């Protein structure tokens, strides 16, 4: 998509950031809304190709099977153009490996990269079922820390609890936002 993001999608991205901040994830300051469309293949073929890439320690073949188009953005530290141009480096291998599950599984779906830091995205969320042949996903980022750093700031927290909080926040957000 070569168009600039719509005001509606940008407002939704800002709402997503504010929502997570209000749920205790104050460091989340960026959301990039993307559209994922299937290019070719079925789930079994795609998962086999992704698994084969993983076994060879190669990047998963996202571009072969999926089209990904950014269309909404909010960030306290970079523009949509900057985020869009960095998407290939800022979506980590862990997040890329989850694209088939994100596309094919029913919502809500949450996938994370607990080691992501800086401009790398910490998590990707699918809040609604696919529509018109595509999935809407939201990449979220805490540029100052990884989610593992976040666990250390919350006494008594563990990874399962943190991801449970993300899933609860995502589910309530799915009821609030219509991205179509």
The 8 nearest C-alpha neighbors of each residue, nearest first, counted from 0:
[[1, 2, 68, 69, 70, 3, 67, 4],
 [2, 0, 3, 68, 4, 70, 69, 83],
 [3, 1, 0, 4, 70, 5, 69, 68],
 [2, 4, 5, 1, 70, 0, 71, 79],
 [5, 3, 70, 71, 2, 8, 6, 9],
 [6, 4, 7, 8, 9, 3, 71, 70],
 [5, 7, 9, 8, 10, 4, 71, 11],
 [6, 8, 10, 5, 9, 11, 71, 178],
 [9, 7, 71, 11, 5, 10, 6, 12],
 [8, 10, 71, 72, 12, 6, 11, 7],
 [9, 11, 7, 13, 8, 12, 6, 14],
 [10, 12, 14, 8, 9, 13, 15, 7],
 [13, 11, 9, 15, 73, 72, 30, 14],
 [12, 14, 73, 10, 16, 15, 11, 17],
 [13, 15, 11, 17, 12, 16, 18, 10],
 [16, 14, 18, 12, 13, 17, 11, 19],
 [17, 15, 13, 19, 18, 14, 28, 30],
 [18, 16, 20, 14, 15, 19, 21, 13],
 [19, 17, 15, 21, 16, 20, 14, 22],
 [20, 18, 22, 21, 24, 16, 17, 15],
 [19, 21, 25, 24, 17, 22, 23, 18],
 [20, 22, 18, 19, 23, 17, 24, 25],
 [23, 21, 19, 20, 24, 18, 168, 25],
 [24, 22, 20, 21, 25, 19, 26, 18],
 [23, 25, 20, 19, 26, 27, 22, 21],
 [24, 26, 20, 27, 23, 19, 21, 28],
 [27, 25, 141, 24, 28, 143, 20, 142],
 [28, 26, 141, 140, 25, 24, 29, 16],
 [27, 29, 74, 75, 16, 26, 141, 140],
 [30, 28, 74, 140, 73, 139, 27, 16],
 [29, 31, 139, 12, 73, 138, 72, 16],
 [32, 30, 72, 138, 137, 71, 33, 12],
 [33, 31, 137, 71, 136, 69, 70, 72],
 [34, 32, 69, 136, 68, 70, 135, 137],
 [33, 35, 135, 68, 67, 134, 69, 136],
 [36, 34, 67, 134, 133, 66, 135, 33],
 [37, 35, 133, 66, 65, 132, 38, 34],
 [36, 38, 65, 39, 64, 66, 35, 133],
 [39, 37, 64, 65, 66, 36, 63, 40],
 [40, 38, 64, 37, 41, 65, 63, 45],
 [41, 39, 44, 45, 64, 42, 38, 37],
 [40, 42, 44, 43, 45, 39, 46, 37],
 [41, 43, 45, 44, 46, 40, 99, 103],
 [42, 44, 46, 45, 41, 47, 40, 48],
 [45, 43, 47, 41, 42, 46, 40, 48],
 [44, 46, 48, 42, 47, 43, 41, 49],
 [45, 47, 49, 43, 48, 44, 42, 50],
 [46, 48, 50, 44, 45, 49, 51, 43],
 [49, 47, 51, 45, 46, 50, 52, 44],
 [48, 50, 46, 59, 52, 51, 47, 45],
 [51, 49, 53, 47, 52, 48, 46, 54],
 [50, 52, 48, 54, 53, 49, 47, 55],
 [53, 51, 57, 49, 55, 50, 59, 54],
 [52, 54, 56, 50, 55, 51, 57, 49],
 [55, 53, 51, 56, 52, 50, 57, 49],
 [54, 56, 52, 53, 57, 51, 50, 58],
 [57, 55, 53, 54, 52, 58, 51, 59],
 [58, 56, 52, 55, 53, 59, 54, 51],
 [57, 59, 52, 60, 92, 56, 53, 95],
 [58, 60, 49, 52, 61, 96, 57, 95],
 [61, 59, 63, 62, 58, 49, 64, 48],
 [60, 62, 63, 64, 65, 59, 95, 98],
 [63, 61, 65, 64, 60, 66, 67, 38],
 [62, 64, 60, 61, 65, 38, 39, 66],
 [63, 65, 38, 39, 62, 61, 37, 40],
 [66, 64, 37, 38, 62, 36, 61, 63],
 [67, 65, 36, 35, 38, 62, 37, 68],
 [66, 68, 35, 34, 65, 33, 36, 69],
 [67, 69, 34, 33, 0, 70, 66, 35],
 [70, 68, 33, 32, 71, 34, 83, 67],
 [71, 69, 4, 33, 32, 68, 8, 72],
 [72, 70, 8, 9, 32, 4, 31, 12],
 [71, 73, 31, 9, 12, 30, 79, 32],
 [72, 74, 13, 12, 30, 29, 9, 31],
 [75, 73, 29, 76, 28, 77, 30, 72],
 [74, 76, 28, 77, 29, 73, 78, 27],
 [75, 77, 74, 78, 28, 29, 142, 73],
 [78, 76, 74, 81, 75, 82, 79, 80],
 [77, 79, 81, 80, 82, 74, 76, 73],
 [78, 80, 82, 81, 72, 83, 77, 73],
 [79, 81, 83, 78, 82, 84, 77, 85],
 [82, 80, 78, 84, 79, 83, 77, 85],
 [83, 81, 79, 85, 84, 80, 86, 78],
 [82, 84, 80, 86, 85, 81, 79, 69],
 [83, 85, 81, 82, 86, 80, 87, 79],
 [86, 84, 82, 83, 88, 87, 89, 81],
 [85, 87, 89, 83, 88, 84, 90, 82],
 [88, 86, 85, 89, 90, 84, 91, 83],
 [87, 89, 86, 85, 90, 91, 119, 84],
 [88, 90, 119, 86, 87, 85, 91, 120],
 [91, 89, 88, 120, 86, 87, 119, 94],
 [90, 92, 94, 93, 89, 95, 119, 88],
 [91, 93, 95, 94, 96, 58, 90, 59],
 [94, 92, 96, 91, 95, 112, 97, 111],
 [93, 95, 91, 97, 96, 92, 90, 112],
 [96, 94, 92, 97, 98, 93, 91, 90],
 [95, 97, 93, 94, 98, 92, 59, 49],
 [96, 98, 94, 95, 100, 99, 101, 110],
 [97, 99, 101, 95, 100, 96, 102, 94],
 [100, 98, 102, 101, 97, 103, 46, 45],
 [101, 99, 103, 104, 97, 102, 98, 108],
 [100, 102, 98, 99, 104, 103, 97, 108],
 [101, 103, 99, 100, 134, 98, 104, 35],
 [102, 104, 100, 101, 99, 105, 42, 129],
 [105, 103, 100, 101, 102, 106, 108, 99],
 [104, 106, 128, 107, 103, 108, 127, 129],
 [107, 105, 108, 127, 128, 126, 125, 104],
 [106, 108, 126, 125, 105, 127, 170, 109],
 [109, 107, 125, 106, 124, 101, 110, 126],
 [110, 108, 124, 123, 125, 166, 111, 107],
 [111, 109, 123, 122, 97, 124, 94, 108],
 [112, 110, 122, 121, 113, 94, 123, 109],
 [111, 113, 121, 114, 115, 93, 122, 94],
 [112, 114, 146, 147, 115, 145, 111, 121],
 [115, 113, 112, 145, 116, 147, 146, 121],
 [116, 114, 145, 121, 119, 112, 113, 120],
 [117, 115, 145, 144, 119, 142, 118, 114],
 [116, 118, 142, 119, 143, 144, 115, 141],
 [117, 119, 142, 89, 116, 120, 140, 141],
 [120, 118, 89, 115, 116, 117, 90, 121],
 [121, 119, 140, 139, 122, 90, 89, 138],
 [122, 120, 140, 112, 115, 111, 139, 113],
 [123, 121, 111, 139, 110, 120, 138, 112],
 [122, 124, 138, 110, 137, 109, 139, 111],
 [125, 123, 109, 137, 136, 108, 126, 138],
 [124, 126, 136, 108, 107, 106, 127, 135],
 [125, 127, 107, 173, 106, 124, 169, 108],
 [128, 126, 106, 125, 107, 129, 173, 135],
 [127, 129, 106, 105, 130, 134, 126, 125],
 [130, 128, 134, 133, 132, 127, 131, 135],
 [129, 131, 132, 133, 128, 134, 135, 127],
 [130, 132, 133, 129, 134, 36, 128, 179],
 [133, 131, 130, 36, 129, 134, 37, 35],
 [134, 132, 36, 35, 129, 130, 131, 34],
 [135, 133, 129, 35, 34, 102, 136, 130],
 [134, 136, 34, 33, 125, 35, 133, 137],
 [137, 135, 125, 33, 124, 32, 134, 34],
 [136, 138, 32, 124, 123, 31, 33, 139],
 [137, 139, 123, 31, 30, 122, 120, 32],
 [140, 138, 30, 122, 120, 29, 121, 123],
 [141, 139, 120, 121, 29, 27, 142, 28],
 [140, 142, 27, 26, 143, 144, 28, 121],
 [143, 141, 117, 118, 144, 140, 116, 26],
 [144, 142, 141, 117, 116, 26, 145, 118],
 [145, 143, 116, 148, 142, 141, 146, 149],
 [144, 146, 116, 148, 115, 147, 114, 113],
 [145, 147, 149, 113, 148, 150, 144, 114],
 [148, 146, 150, 145, 149, 113, 114, 151],
 [149, 147, 145, 146, 151, 150, 144, 152],
 [148, 150, 146, 152, 147, 151, 145, 144],
 [151, 149, 147, 152, 148, 153, 156, 157],
 [150, 152, 148, 149, 153, 154, 147, 156],
 [151, 153, 149, 150, 154, 148, 156, 147],
 [154, 152, 150, 156, 151, 155, 149, 157],
 [155, 153, 156, 152, 151, 150, 157, 149],
 [154, 156, 153, 157, 150, 151, 152, 160],
 [157, 155, 154, 153, 150, 160, 161, 158],
 [156, 158, 160, 159, 150, 161, 155, 153],
 [157, 159, 161, 160, 162, 150, 156, 147],
 [160, 158, 162, 161, 157, 163, 156, 164],
 [159, 161, 163, 157, 158, 162, 156, 164],
 [160, 162, 164, 158, 163, 159, 157, 165],
 [163, 161, 165, 159, 164, 160, 166, 158],
 [162, 164, 160, 166, 161, 165, 159, 167],
 [163, 165, 161, 167, 162, 166, 168, 160],
 [166, 164, 162, 168, 163, 167, 169, 161],
 [165, 167, 169, 163, 164, 168, 170, 162],
 [168, 166, 164, 170, 169, 165, 163, 171],
 [167, 169, 165, 171, 166, 170, 164, 172],
 [170, 168, 166, 172, 167, 171, 165, 173],
 [171, 169, 173, 167, 172, 168, 166, 107],
 [172, 170, 168, 174, 173, 169, 167, 175],
 [171, 173, 169, 175, 174, 170, 168, 176],
 [174, 172, 126, 170, 171, 175, 176, 169],
 [173, 175, 172, 171, 176, 170, 177, 126],
 [176, 174, 172, 173, 171, 177, 170, 14],
 [177, 175, 173, 174, 178, 172, 11, 14],
 [176, 178, 179, 175, 173, 174, 11, 127],
 [177, 179, 176, 8, 11, 135, 7, 127],
 [178, 177, 130, 135, 8, 176, 7, 127]]
